[in-house]
C-alpha cells in the first residue's frame, strides 16, 4: 500500500463540506479578530506565527517523504539539509530585510521588492521541475500534502480588513484578499477530493492549483502597477499601497514566491502521478 492509499483511508471519509464549514468559521473568526483588534495584526505576531508554522510543516513533510525513499540515514540527513538550509536562509534574509526597511519605497533606486518576488520563482522553478531528487521526493509524498499545506492562504483576509479600515485601495485589496481566502478555504476540500483517487479529484486539484496561481499573478501585477516605483501605472485615489513595511512586506517578499513554488511542485507531482498510473 503506497502513501496515497494510506492517506485516502485516513481522510476520505471526512466530507469536503465539513472541512469547508470549519475553515470558513475559523476564517471569519480570524478576520473579525484582526478587524476588532488592529494592534494584533500590526504587532507582527500573527505573521511570525504563520511563517513558523508553514516552515515547520514543510520541514516535517520533507523528512517524512525522505523516509519513504531508499536512502541511508546519512543520505537522508544530507538531502534534507540541502533543501532546508537554503529555504531557511531565504526566509531569514527576507525577514531581516523587512525589519530593516530594505523594501520600503525610496530606500533604494533598484526595484528590490519586485526582485524579491520574481527572482526566487525564476531561479527555483527550473530546479523544482527538472531535479531528479525532487521528483523522487514528490513520488514518495502523498499528493494531498502540498495542497492542504496552503490552508495558510486564508490569512490573506487581512487585506480585506485593511480595505475596510480605509488603509488600502480596494482595486488591489479586494481581488488579492478574496483570491487568497478562496484558495485557502478550498485547499482542504481539494485535498480531500484528490484523496479519493478519482479522475475528477485530480482535475479538482489541478484547477485549484491554477486558481491559486492566477490569484498570485493578479496580486503581483496589480501590486506592481499600483505601487510607487518604476512600474507604477495607476495612482490610487485614496489610500495608497501599504505593503512595503514590516510585517506586511513579508507577504510579497517571501510568502508569495513560496506559494508559487508550492503550486509548481504540486502540479509536477500530479502530472508525474498521472503518467506513472497510465504506464
N, C-alpha and C positions, 0 to 999 in steps of 0.2 A: 504493500500500500504506500503510495507516494504522499508527499506533504500536502498536496492539494486535496487528496482524498480524505486525509485526516481532518483538514480544515473544514471540508464540506460537512463531515459528521458533526463537527463542533458548532457551526454557526448556521447551517442551512435551515434548521427548524425554527429559527428566530425570524418571524415575518419582517419584511423590509419596512412595512408601515409602522411597526412598533419602534424600530430604531429611529425612524424619521421623526416620530412623535416625541421621543425623548430628546433628540438632538434639537428639534425646534424649541422645546421647552427650555433647555439649557441656554440656547442662543438668545431667546427672549429675556431670560433672567440676566444673563451677562450684559446684554445691551442696556437693559434698564439700570443695572448697577453702575455702569460707566457713564450713563447719562445723568443719574441722580447724584453720583459721587465723582465729579470731574477730577478731583485730586488723585483718584485711584489710577486712572489711565495716564495722567500727567506725571505720576511718580516714576514710571518706567518699570514698576514691579511686574505688572501683567506681561509686558513684553519679555522681560527676563525669564519669567516662569514658563511661558510658551516656548521660547527658544531652547531652554534647557530640557524641557520635556521632549520636544521634537528631536533634539540632538541625542538624548539618551535612548529614545526608541529606535533611531537609525543605527546607533552603535550596537544595541541589543539584537536588532533584526539581522544585521550583517554577521554578527558572531554566530547566531543560530543557523543562518544559511551556510556558513562555512563548516559547521558541524556535519552537514549533510553531504559534503564533498570529501572525497578520499584524499586527505592531506595528513601529513604528520602534525603533531602538536606545534612543532616549531614553524612549519609552513603556514599553519592556520593563524598563528600569532603574527607572523610577518605580514601575511596578506591583509589581516585586519588592520595592522598599523599603517600599511601602505595606503589604505583608503581613509582611515580615520584621522591620521596626523594632518594631511593636507586639508581635510574638511574642517578640523578643529582650528587649524591656523587661519584658514579663511574666515571662519566665524569670529575668531578673536580679533583679527585685523579689522573686520568690518565694525565690530563693537568698539574697538579703540578709536578708529577714525570717527565714528559717530559721536562718541563722547567728547572728542577734541574738536568738534565742529568742522572737520575736514570737508564735509559735503555741503556745508552751508553756502548759499548763493553769495558770490562775491569773494569767497575765501581763496579761490584760485581762478586763473584765466582759462584753465582746462576744464572740460565738462566731466568732472570726476564722478558725479552721481550716475549719469548715463553709462559711463565706462564701468562702474561697479555693477550695473545691471547686466550689461551686454557681454563684457569680456568673459566672465565665468561660463556663460552659455556658449559663446563662440569656441572657447578652449575645451570646455567639458563635454559638449555634445559628441564630437567625433570620438573622443576617448570612450565614452559610455556606450556608443553604438558599435565600435569596432573591436574593443578589447575582448579577447577570448576568455580571460579570467572573469570579467564582468558577466559574460554570457553564462559561464558555469555557475556563478552566484545566482543569476536570475533563474536558471533551471532548477536550482536547489531550493528556491524560495517560493512559498505559496503566492500565487498571483494576486491574492486579495490584500496582501500586506501593504504594498506600495500605494494602493488606492485608499484603504482605510486610514493610513497614516495622515492623509491630507484633511482629516477631520478638523485640523487646526485652522483651516481657512475660514471657519465660522467667526473667528475673531476679527475678520475684516469688517464686521459690523461697526467697528469703531469709526470708520469713515462716514457711515450714515449718521452716527451720533455727532460727529464734528459738523456735518452739514446741518443737522437740526439745531445745533447751537449757533449757527451762523459763522463758523470758523473756517469753512471750506466751501468752495464753489460746487454747486450741485451737478454741474456739467461733468465734473470728474468723480465726485464722491458717489453719486447715485449709481452709475454703471459699474465702477470699480468695487464699491461696497456690496452692491446687490449680487454681482457676479461671484465675488469671494464667498458670500454667505451661501448662495445656492450650491457652489462647488463643495463647500464643507458639509452642508446639510445632506447632500446626496452621495457623499463618499461612502458611508456605511451601507445604504441601500444598494449602491452599485457593487460594493464588495460582496454583499450577500447574494445578489443576483449572479455574480460571477462564480461564486462558490457552488452554485447548483450544477455547474459543468455543462450547461446547455449553450447552444449557438446564440440564443437570444441573450443569455447572460454575458457572453463575450462581447456581443455587439453593444450591449448597455455599457460595459466597461470602456470600450473604445470611444463611444460617444461621450461618456463622462470625461475622459481624458481630453478629447478635442474641445469640449466646452470649457474645461479648466484652462487650457492653453489659450483659447480665444479670449477668455476673461483677462488673462495676464497681458496678452498682446494689446488689448484695448486700453487697459490701465497704463501700460508703458507709453503707448502712442499719445494718448490724451495728456498724460503727465508731462511728456517732453514738450508738446506744443503749447502747454498752458503755463509751464514754469519759467521764471526769468532765466534767460540764458540764450545761447546762440540758436537754439531750435524753437524758440517761442514764436508762435503764430497767433495765439489767442490771448488777449489780456482780459482776465475775468472782471466782470462788472460787479464788484462787491468784494467779498473776502478772497484773498489770494491763496495759492497753494501753500500748505503748511507741512511739507513732508521732507524738509531738508535739515531738520534739527532732531536731536535725540529726545525721545526714543523712536519717534515716528519714522525717521530716516532708515532705521534698521529694516523696515519692510521692503522698500525698493532696493536697498543696498545688499541685502542678504536673503530675505525670505522669498522675494520674487524670483531671483535666479535659481535658488534652491528648489522652489516649487516647479519651475520649468524643467529642471533636470530630473526631478522625480516623475513628471509626466513622460519625459523621454524614456526613462528606464521602464516605466510601466508599459508603454506602447511596444518597446522592443521585447519585453518579456511575453506579452500577449501574442505577438507575431511569431516569436520563437516557439511558443507552446502550440500554436495552431499548425505550424509547419511540422513539428515533431509528431503531432497526432495524425496528420494527414499522410505520413510516410507508412 
